[in-house]
Amino acid sequence: MSKEILDLEDALERVMGDEELLLELMGDFQAHYIESRQKLAQLSTQKDFAQMKDVIHSMKGAAGNLSIHAMHTCLVMAELLAGERKEGLILGLLEDIDKQFNEFLDFYAKYKQKQKGK
């Protein structure tokens, strides 16, 4: 499993070693991310930067709580850019974040499969 997308040791420490809880949180993150990206697409067409900033802030917190450090860092930057109303830069960053999300999905699928084998 790739440590660069999700710091598993740190994530497990955050849930006090509860792998079942971590899997549940990963599933919640997946659903939250998909919903948030749909909202961001809508808010982008409406040029609602205040709401974009709020949605990005929520995504940032969720990524940070799961120790998805690279995504968290990108979301910190996206949140700042939303405050500055820099839509083009935000959308470019979100493309990178989507790639990281796909890496997370791969990690999640492998981790879930590994846990089923226990």
N, C-alpha and C positions, 0 to 999 in steps of 0.2 A: 504494500500500500504506500501511496505517496505521502510523505510527511509534509511536503511543501504546501499542499492545499489545506490540510487540516492537521493541526498539531494534536495527535491522538493522546499523547501523554498528558498534555495540558488539559484537553477536553475531559478526559477521564478524571483528572484531579478535580475539576470543577464540579463533577457529579459524584464525587467521593467514591469513584470506582464502579459505580452502578452502570454496567454496560446496557442493561435493558432501558434504563432512563435515557442514556445517551442515544440509543437507537430511536426512541420516541421523539426526542428533541430534534434529531436529524430529519425525521419524517415531517415534523412540524415546520422545520426550516424550509424544507422543499416546498411545501404547500404555501407558506408565507412568501417565499421568494417569487413563485409563479404569480400569485395574486398581486404582489407589489409591483412586479414588472408590467403587468397589465394596467394597473393604475397609473404608473409612470408614463406609459405610452399615451394614455388618455390625457393626463395632465400636461404633457408636452405639447399636444395639439392645441390645448387651451391656454398655453403659456402661463400656467398657474405655478409659478416658481415657489411660492410659499408652501403650497401643498406638496410639491415635489420634494422640497427640503424635508418636510415632515416624514414622508414615505421613505426617503433615503435614510433619514436618521433611524427609523425603525429597523430597516434592513441592516444598517451598520451595527446596531446593538445586537441583533440576532447573530450576525456573522462573528462578532467579537465574543459573544457568549459561547459559541461553539469552537472558538480558537481557529477560525478560518482567517488567519492573519493577513494574507495578501489581499483578500477580498475586503476585509475590514479597512485596510489602509486605502484602497481605491474608493471605498464608500465615504471615508472621511473627506477625501478630495472632492468627490461628487457633491457632498453636502455643502462644502464651502463654495463650490461653483454655482450651486443652486441659489445660494444666498447672493451671489454676484450676478445672477440671471444670465449665465453663460451656457445657453442651451446646446450649442454645437459641441463644446468641450464635454459637457455632461453626457451627451449621447455617445460620443467617442469612448468615454470611460465606461459607460454602461455596456458597450460591446465587449470590452475586455472583461468586465465583471461577469457577463453572460458566459464567456469562455471558462472563467473560473468556476462558475456554477456548474457547468457541464463536467468539469474535473471533479467537483464535489459529488455530483450524481454518480460518477464512476466509483469514487471512493466509498460512497454510501452503499451502493449495490454490493461491492466486494466485502465490505465490513458486515453487512447484514447477512450475506451468504456464509461468511466465516462464523458468525454467531449462531446460525442455525445448525452448524456442524458440531457445536459444543454439547 
